[in-house]
Every structure is written in structure tokens, then in C-alpha cells.
Amino acid sequence: MHAMYNQVAGGLLDAGFRSDETLAIITATESFILGSALDAAAPSVMFDDVRGDINPHLAEILRSADDTGRRADQAFDLGMQTLIQGFRTRLAEHADVNEGAALAR
């Protein structure tokens, strides 16, 4: 197990992520994946019989949602894309800060 985490940490560090936030990046990614696995296994009953007169916003989004049974997959894809984009942005911001510090020397 440690070897796997070591490889992931090494890849993130090699990519330019800071060592003081790499464990948080790994943990955030794991948390998202584990939560998504729970969501994929959850019954859809929690969204059955939503009354639009009581919960109009929830009823609206349920009407417009893809009803092909892919809700969990779509949520996972969107969430993972968002995490990756956020990590890319963070990496670029760190690169800009490091570049600026090097230029100031």
C-alpha cells in the first residue's frame, strides 16, 4: 500500500505540486472516488415521488436530468473533470508564483 501512495506522491511532486499540499490532493481525490462509489451503489428511491408543489427546485432538476440511469456516472465524470481542472489551475498558479520569485532574484 505504501508503495502505491509513494508512486502517486512522486508523480504529483514531479508534476510540480508542492509537497505541503500533495497529501491533501491525494486525500481529496480518494474522498471523491469513495463517495462516488457509494453514490453509484445507492438506490434511486431517494428521488422517487418528489412533489413539485413542495420541492419545486428539486422537481425541476429531476425533470431535466438524464433518466437513462447514468446519473452517478455523469456526476462522477463532471466531478472528476472539475477536480482535475482545479488541480491544473492550482499547479499553474504555483508555477506563476515560483516564476515570479525567480525573476525577482
C-alpha positions as CSV (number, residue, x, y, z in Angstrom):
1,M,0.0,0.0,0.0
2,H,2.8,2.4,0.9
3,A,4.4,1.8,-2.5
4,M,1.3,2.8,-4.3
5,Y,0.9,6.1,-2.4
6,N,4.7,6.7,-2.8
7,Q,4.2,6.4,-6.6
8,V,1.2,8.7,-6.6
9,A,3.1,11.2,-4.4
10,G,6.1,11.0,-6.6
11,G,4.1,11.7,-9.8
12,L,2.4,14.7,-8.2
13,L,5.7,16.1,-6.9
14,D,7.4,15.5,-10.3
15,A,4.5,17.4,-12.0
16,G,5.2,20.4,-9.8
17,F,2.8,20.2,-6.9
18,R,4.0,21.4,-3.6
19,S,4.9,18.8,-1.0
20,D,2.9,20.6,1.7
21,E,-0.4,20.1,-0.3
22,T,0.3,16.8,-2.1
23,L,-1.3,14.6,0.7
24,A,-4.4,16.8,0.6
25,I,-4.6,16.4,-3.2
26,I,-4.4,12.6,-2.8
27,T,-7.0,12.6,0.1
28,A,-9.4,14.9,-1.8
29,T,-9.2,12.6,-4.8
30,E,-9.7,9.5,-2.8
31,S,-12.7,11.0,-0.9
32,F,-14.3,11.9,-4.2
33,I,-13.8,8.5,-5.6
34,L,-15.1,6.7,-2.5
35,G,-18.1,9.0,-2.2
36,S,-18.9,8.4,-5.9
37,A,-18.7,4.6,-5.4
38,L,-21.3,4.9,-2.6
39,D,-23.5,7.1,-4.8
40,A,-23.3,4.6,-7.7
41,A,-24.5,1.8,-5.3
42,A,-27.3,3.9,-3.7
43,P,-30.9,3.2,-4.6
44,S,-32.7,5.8,-6.7
45,V,-35.6,5.7,-4.3
46,M,-34.4,8.9,-2.7
47,F,-35.6,10.8,-5.8
48,D,-38.9,8.9,-6.2
49,D,-42.2,10.7,-5.6
50,V,-40.8,14.3,-5.3
51,R,-43.7,16.7,-5.1
52,G,-43.2,19.7,-7.3
53,D,-45.6,21.8,-5.2
54,I,-43.4,21.3,-2.1
55,N,-39.9,20.9,-3.6
56,P,-40.1,22.9,-6.9
57,H,-36.4,23.2,-7.4
58,L,-35.7,19.6,-6.9
59,A,-38.6,18.6,-9.1
60,E,-37.3,20.9,-11.9
61,I,-33.8,19.4,-11.9
62,L,-35.1,15.9,-11.8
63,R,-37.3,16.6,-14.8
64,S,-34.4,18.0,-16.8
65,A,-31.9,15.2,-15.7
66,D,-30.9,12.4,-17.9
67,D,-33.1,9.5,-17.0
68,T,-31.1,6.7,-18.6
69,G,-29.8,5.5,-15.3
70,R,-26.4,7.2,-15.8
71,R,-26.8,9.9,-13.1
72,A,-24.0,8.6,-10.9
73,D,-21.7,8.1,-14.0
74,Q,-22.4,11.7,-15.2
75,A,-21.9,13.1,-11.7
76,F,-18.6,11.2,-11.4
77,D,-17.4,12.5,-14.8
78,L,-18.3,16.1,-14.0
79,G,-16.8,15.9,-10.6
80,M,-13.5,14.3,-11.8
81,Q,-13.2,16.9,-14.6
82,T,-13.8,19.6,-12.1
83,L,-11.2,18.2,-9.7
84,I,-8.6,17.8,-12.4
85,Q,-9.2,21.3,-13.8
86,G,-8.9,22.7,-10.2
87,F,-5.6,20.9,-9.7
88,R,-4.3,22.2,-13.1
89,T,-5.2,25.7,-12.1
90,R,-3.5,25.3,-8.8
91,L,-0.4,23.9,-10.4
92,A,-0.3,26.8,-12.9
93,E,-0.7,29.4,-10.1
94,H,2.2,27.8,-8.2
95,A,4.3,27.9,-11.4
96,D,3.5,31.6,-11.8
97,V,4.4,32.3,-8.2
98,N,7.7,30.4,-8.5
99,E,8.5,32.0,-11.8
100,G,7.9,35.5,-10.3
101,A,10.1,34.7,-7.3
102,A,12.9,33.5,-9.6
103,L,12.6,36.7,-11.7
104,A,12.7,38.8,-8.5
105,R,16.1,37.4,-7.5
